[in-house]
């Protein structure tokens, strides 16, 4: 399942929901080439993992408060939230096998 995240719904959709199920947040922008490569990979993996985590996508163009709060300096940045906190993260468009390794290690 995918969630479009905003500054307004981040607390509920990520922090609160991560108490029940891990939430993987993709911070991206439409002008970012590496983001356009990573996002389809994350979407495909999300389907493969069949409900083991939720995928949230947050545009840093449309939302500035949350990315600033989490010190997003470059994109794509991906953060995994569990129990209301950041459990793990990576920066940059990494290959599919590396995303799966990241998830397998951290879920």
Buried (B, 14 or more C-beta within 10 A) or exposed (E): EEBEBBBEBBEEBBBEBBEEBBBBBBBBBEEBEBBBEBBEBBBEBBEEBEEBBBBBBBBBEEBEEBBEEBEBEEBBBBBBBBEBEEBBBBBEBBEBEEBBEBBEEBB
